[in-house]
Amino acid sequence: MVPTWSSFGLQNSASPSMEQLTFFHDFTMVVITLITVTVGLNMFLICSCLLTNRLLLQEQVVEIVWTVIPVFILLSIALPSLKALYLLDDPFTPSLTIKAVGHQWYWSYEYSDFPGIEFDSYMLPESDSLSIARLLETDNSLIVPSFSQIRVLITGSDVIHSWAVPSLGVKADAVPGRLNQVMLYVNRSGVFYGQCSEICGANHSFMPIKLEAVPMAYFIKWALKSS
């Protein structure tokens, strides 16, 4: 979905990749907050106290402790980071392949497994949009089945674009003459929005991405009707 007004957090996750990224973000922010509070408290005590504890001077045990503790803190941050990194690049055999092509300034989609399903996706004018998702509604949505492994091949036709859907935790550059791929697994039905995330010209802000995840039975009906 889209974030609401005054929302400072991440969008609600709709894929295992985004769930892992959200966990890593929250965990890291907790660690950083604790470190900031601890360092700030120590600085306050040092500045407010005129006396010096002589046992802290040239104390080997204390120096070993404040060297070892940061090592464990860094390891606690590195392990979830590596897990999220490998999860994002985890290869699997896709059940559906979609090709997304960036143009100035719209997206076009091709369903490789369903010949004949090709369409362009333009942003709807604000006056024609009945949704609260301002500047994010499109005339044609990218329809995908939920609870399915999906591969999206991304390229550009003119300049560099970027195909990004934050709630799914995916983002890849659309480079002319090159194919980049992202792997999707949408774990709930719904409508998810994204935007081009690479400055590509005057109308860069007006080429949104609207993805609709539906149950497999509805997707098959739509695909057979559209092909």
C-alpha positions in Angstrom: 0.0 0.0 0.0 1.0 3.6 0.2 2.2 5.5 3.3 -0.2 7.8 5.0 0.3 11.4 6.0 2.9 11.9 8.8 4.1 8.3 8.5 7.8 8.0 9.3 8.0 4.3 9.1 8.4 1.8 6.2 5.4 0.6 4.2 3.7 -2.5 5.3 5.6 -5.5 3.9 3.9 -7.8 1.4 6.8 -10.2 0.6 9.3 -12.2 2.6 12.1 -10.0 1.3 10.5 -6.8 2.6 9.7 -8.5 6.0 13.4 -9.3 6.4 14.4 -5.7 5.4 11.9 -4.3 7.9 13.2 -6.5 10.7 16.8 -5.5 9.9 15.9 -1.8 9.8 14.1 -1.9 13.2 16.8 -4.0 14.8 19.5 -1.7 13.6 17.7 1.4 14.8 17.3 -0.1 18.3 21.0 -0.8 18.5 21.9 2.7 17.2 19.5 4.3 19.7 21.0 2.4 22.6 24.6 3.3 21.5 23.6 7.0 21.1 22.0 7.1 24.6 24.9 5.4 26.2 27.5 7.6 24.7 25.5 10.7 25.4 25.0 9.7 29.0 28.8 9.1 29.4 29.6 12.4 27.8 27.2 14.2 30.2 28.7 12.4 33.2 32.3 13.2 32.1 31.5 16.9 31.6 29.5 17.3 34.8 31.9 15.4 37.1 35.2 17.1 38.0 36.7 14.1 39.6 38.6 11.3 37.8 38.5 7.7 38.8 42.1 6.6 39.0 41.2 3.0 38.5 40.1 3.7 34.9 43.5 5.0 34.0 45.6 2.4 32.3 43.1 -0.3 33.2 43.6 -3.3 30.8 40.4 -5.1 31.7 38.3 -2.0 31.0 40.0 -1.5 27.6 39.5 -5.1 26.7 35.8 -4.9 27.6 35.1 -1.8 25.6 36.9 -3.3 22.6 35.2 -6.7 22.7 31.6 -5.3 23.2 31.6 -3.3 19.9 32.9 -6.4 18.1 29.8 -8.3 19.2 27.6 -5.4 18.4 29.0 -5.3 14.8 28.5 -9.0 14.4 24.9 -8.8 15.6 24.3 -6.2 12.9 26.3 -8.0 10.2 24.5 -11.4 10.5 21.0 -10.1 9.8 22.4 -7.9 7.0 24.0 -10.9 5.3 20.8 -12.9 5.7 18.7 -10.1 4.1 21.3 -9.7 1.3 21.2 -13.4 0.4 17.4 -13.6 0.7 17.1 -10.8 -1.9 19.3 -12.7 -4.4 18.0 -16.1 -3.6 17.3 -17.8 -7.0 14.3 -19.9 -7.6 12.4 -21.4 -10.5 9.7 -18.8 -11.4 6.2 -19.8 -12.2 5.6 -16.6 -14.2 8.0 -14.3 -16.1 7.1 -10.6 -16.8 9.1 -8.1 -18.8 8.9 -4.5 -17.7 10.2 -1.8 -20.1 10.7 1.8 -19.1 9.9 4.6 -21.5 9.8 8.4 -21.3 7.5 8.5 -19.4 5.5 5.3 -18.9 5.9 1.6 -18.4 5.1 -1.3 -20.7 4.7 -4.9 -19.7 4.9 -8.2 -21.5 3.8 -11.6 -20.1 6.3 -14.1 -21.6 4.2 -17.1 -20.6 1.0 -15.7 -22.2 1.7 -14.6 -25.7 -0.4 -11.7 -26.7 -0.6 -10.0 -23.3 1.3 -6.8 -23.8 0.1 -3.3 -22.7 1.3 0.1 -21.7 0.7 1.6 -18.3 0.2 5.4 -18.2 -0.5 7.5 -15.1 -4.1 8.7 -14.8 -4.7 12.4 -14.6 -5.6 13.5 -11.0 -9.0 14.5 -12.2 -9.7 11.0 -13.5 -8.4 9.2 -10.4 -11.1 8.1 -7.9 -8.5 6.7 -5.5 -6.6 8.5 -2.7 -3.4 7.4 -4.3 -2.6 10.8 -5.9 -0.3 10.5 -8.9 0.0 6.8 -8.5 -3.1 5.5 -10.4 -2.5 4.0 -13.8 -4.9 3.1 -16.7 -3.5 -0.5 -16.8 -2.3 -2.4 -13.7 0.3 -5.1 -13.6 -1.7 -8.2 -12.6 0.2 -10.9 -10.8 -0.9 -14.0 -8.8 -0.3 -14.0 -5.1 1.6 -16.8 -3.3 3.5 -17.4 -6.5 7.2 -17.1 -7.6 7.5 -14.4 -10.1 10.4 -13.1 -12.1 10.4 -9.6 -13.6 12.9 -8.8 -16.3 13.5 -5.0 -16.4 15.0 -2.9 -19.2 14.7 0.6 -20.7 14.0 1.7 -24.2 15.6 5.2 -24.1 17.2 6.3 -20.9 17.9 4.7 -17.5 14.8 4.3 -15.4 14.3 2.3 -12.2 11.4 -0.1 -11.4 10.7 0.0 -7.7 7.9 -1.3 -5.4 8.8 -0.4 -1.8 6.2 -2.7 -0.1 7.7 -5.7 -2.0 11.3 -4.7 -1.2 12.3 -4.7 -4.9 14.2 -2.1 -7.0 16.2 -2.5 -10.1 17.5 -0.1 -12.8 16.0 -0.3 -16.3 19.0 0.2 -18.4 18.7 0.3 -22.3 20.3 -2.8 -23.9 20.5 -4.7 -20.6 18.2 -7.0 -18.7 18.0 -6.8 -14.9 15.8 -9.2 -13.0 14.0 -9.1 -9.6 12.3 -12.1 -8.0 8.9 -11.5 -6.4 6.8 -13.5 -4.0 3.7 -11.6 -2.9 2.3 -13.1 0.3 -1.1 -11.4 0.3 -3.6 -10.1 -2.2 -3.9 -6.3 -2.6 -2.8 -3.3 -4.6 0.7 -2.1 -4.3 2.3 1.1 -5.7 5.7 2.1 -6.8 7.4 4.8 -8.9 10.4 5.3 -11.2 13.3 5.8 -8.8 15.9 7.1 -11.3 15.7 10.7 -12.6 14.9 10.1 -16.3 13.7 13.5 -17.5 11.0 16.1 -17.2 8.2 13.7 -16.4 10.2 11.4 -14.1 7.7 11.9 -11.3 4.7 10.9 -13.5 5.4 7.3 -14.3 4.0 5.3 -11.4 3.8 1.5 -11.0 0.6 -0.1 -9.9 0.7 -3.8 -9.1 -2.4 -5.9 -8.3 -1.9 -9.2 -6.6 -4.9 -11.6 -7.0 -5.5 -15.2 -6.3 -4.3 -17.6 -8.9 -7.8 -18.6 -10.1 -8.6 -14.9 -10.8 -5.2 -14.4 -12.5 -5.8 -17.4 -14.9 -9.2 -16.1 -15.8 -7.8 -12.6 -16.5 -4.9 -14.1 -18.6 -7.1 -16.3 -20.7 -9.5 -13.4 -21.3 -6.7 -11.0 -22.2 -4.6 -13.3 -24.4 
